Structure formats: structure tokens, C-alpha cells
Amino acid sequence: MTVRPGPHLCLVGLVVLFWVAPAWADFAEPSVTLTEARVDDRGALVSFEIHGGLPKELLERIESGTPVTFRHRLELFARRPFPIPNRVLGRTTVDTRVEYDTLGKQYVLSRTIRLRARKKRAQPPTEEHEVTDSVERMVDWMTRLDDLAIDDAGSDKFNDSRRVRVTTNLGRRYIMWIFPASLSVTAEQPLRP
């Protein structure tokens, strides 16, 4: 006697597929673009932008007054042959935060920058604050950073193999409204002298 899956099993499979597909498509949407990575007299400077990082549901959460934080991690590293791990030369962590003041109808924006260079003492974090009532300025603050320093350019012996990696943690999303997952996007590019 052969048992074949009935039409009910196929129907359940289609329902699950159509239930998971929109959640998965929404989950994999954002991307990060490195617009510039160069060496200056101040060190390695990086500019980048996040596309699709503030979907409609996240903007609604911000408008309700819930604070939202993005963590950007920038690394300057020297690529080495396969069995040897890459050498991290400098690291910068940036926390950008927005909180909507529902009473004053303003966005309170803050940014904390922590610069860590290899074999050097950690510098105290620098903080930037801004208050605006413009949605465009808030989106720009959360998704774009220009000329952010990574290290002190003391890594001249790795000139040819230096690369920059930007990893942005955009918070937590839920797959099928049940399973939490951290949403991160990454981009990498060679450092231009």
C-alpha cells in the first residue's frame, strides 16, 4: 500500500510558504554602501550610507516614542594569506540613537563614537547631540556617516593590503512573528591611499 501526501498537506505547505515569504523578504531588505574609504592626515576616513534601514514599521515605532539605536562597527584590517587571520589595525564603534518627543513633536538625536587604535590607549568617547523636527534630517542622521576616523594611520607597512569593513546592527527583527533574529548588514572595500 502506497501512501501519498494528500491535498491537505500541499495546502498547508503553500500557506506556510506564503506566511514565511513576506516576513523573510522584509527581513533581508537593508544594505550598506561604502561611499568613500581613504587615508588622510587624520588617519583612515570612511563614509557610508545604509539603504532600507528604516522601514515603515520602524518609523512607526519611532513616532510612538520608542527609542531606536543602530550600532555601526568599522574595522581597518590588513588582509593576510589564508591560514593566518586578518590583522585588525583599528576599530571604531558608533551608536546612533533617535527618540521622538511626542509632547514637543521633535526628534532627539544622539551619536556616540568610540575610537580604538591598535596598541594605543582607548580615547574617551565623543558624543554629538541634535534636536530636530525634520523627518529627513532624522533619517539622514541614522543612516549616513561621513568622514569617520578609524585609526591614526600608523599602519604604513600594510599599505597594499589594508581594507575597511563596516558592519551595522539594525536591531532585532522577528521571523514569522515568533523567532527573534539580529539584523546586520556588512560591506567591505580596500582603503584608498
N, C-alpha and C positions, 0 to 999 in steps of 0.2 A: 504494500500500500504506500503510495507516494503522497506526501503532504506538501501542498503548495501554499505559499502565502496568499491569503485571501485579499479581496479588495479593501477590507478594513485596514489591514496592515499598511498597504500602499497609501491609503488616505491619511493615516496617522503620520507616515513619513513625510508626505507633502505638507501637512500642517506644521510639523516641526521645522521643516526646511524654510517655509515662508515666515515662521516666527523668529528663527535664528538669523536669517539672511539680513533683514534690515538692521538688527542690533549689531551684527558683525560689520556691516558696511559703515555704520555710524562710528564704530569703534576704530576703524583703520583709516580714518579720513585725514588727520593733520599731517603736515610735513614741515621740515625746517630747511631753509636755504641760506647757505653762507654767501653773503654778498661780497665780502672782502676779507682777506687774511694776509696781512703784510707786516714787515718789520719796520719800525720807526725808531727814532732816538729814545722814545719812551718804552720801547720793548715791542713785543708782538701784539698787534692790534687786530681785533676781529669785529666784524659787523655781520649780523644775521637777522633773519625775519622768519616768523612762523606763519604758515598759511593754514587756515582752517582750525586754528587753535581755540577759537571762541564760537562754538556753535550756538544755535538759538537757545537750546536748553540751558547752557552755561550762562548766557546773557540774562535769561530769566532768573536764574539763581542769584546772580549779582544784583539785579534790580530788586530782589526781595530783601536785600540787606545782608546776605550771607557772604563773608569774606572768601576770596578765592586767591590762591597762591600758586605761581608757577616757579619751578626751580630749574635754572639753566646751569649746566656744568660744562665748562670749557676746559679742554686739556691741550697743552702743547706737548708733543711727544716726538721722539726720534724713532723711526722705523728701523728695525734690525732684522737680520736673517731669521728664518723660520723658527728654529728651536729656541732662540733667545727671545724673551719677551720684550716688547717695546719699552723704551725708557721714557718715563714721564718727566718732562723738564719743568713744567709749571702748570698750575691748576687755578682756575677762578670759578667761584660759585656765586650765582646771582639769584636772589629771591625777589621776585616781583609780586606785589600784593595789591589787590583792589578791594575796597569796601565801600558800598553805596550807603550814604547817609540819607535815609528815606525822609527824614524830617526836613533837612536843608536842601534835598534834591541835588546832592553833589557827590562826586566820586573822590574818595580819599585814596591816593596812590602812594605807595612806598616801595623803595628798592634798596636792598642791602647787598653790597658787593664785598666778597671775601677773596683776597688775592693771596695765593700761596706759591712761592717760588722754591725750586729745589735747593736744598742746603742753605736756606735762609730762614730767619725768624719770621713767623707769620705777622703780617701787618694788621693793625686793628681794622675792623670792617668800616667801610664808608657807607653812609646812608643818604638817600635822596627822598624828599617828600614833595608832594604836589597835591593841590586840590583843584578840581575842575568840574564843570557841569557839562562838558562835551563828551559824548559817547565816542566820537572819532579819536579824541586825544587819549581816552582810557584804553581803547583797543590798540592804538599805537604804542602806548606805554607797556602794555602786557605782551605784545607780540614782536617788538622790534628793539634791538640794541645796536648802537653804533659806536665804533672805536673803543671797544672794551679791551683793556690791557690784560695780558695773561702772564708774562714774566718779564725779567729785566734784560732780556737779550744777551745774557751771559753764556749762551749755549752755542758759540760760534763753531765749535768743532763738529757739530751735527748739521751744518748748513744745508747740505744736499738732501737730507732725509727727514727734515722737520715737517710735521703735519699738524693740523688743528682738527680737533673733534669737538662738536657741540652736541650735547645730549640734553633734551628738555623734558622734564617730567610735568605733564599737564594735569596731574591729579588722578583721581580714580574714576573709572567707568565701570558699569555693570553689564555683563553679558547675560542676556535673557532675564534681566532684572533681578538675578539671583547671585551670580558669581562675580565678586569684585576682581578687578584687574587694574594694574597701574598702567597708564597710557604714557609712553615715552616715544619721542622721535629723535633721530640721530642723523647728523651729516658730518662728512669728513672731507678735508681738502688740503693740498700741500700749501705750505707757508711761502709766500712770495717775498723775495728779498727787497 
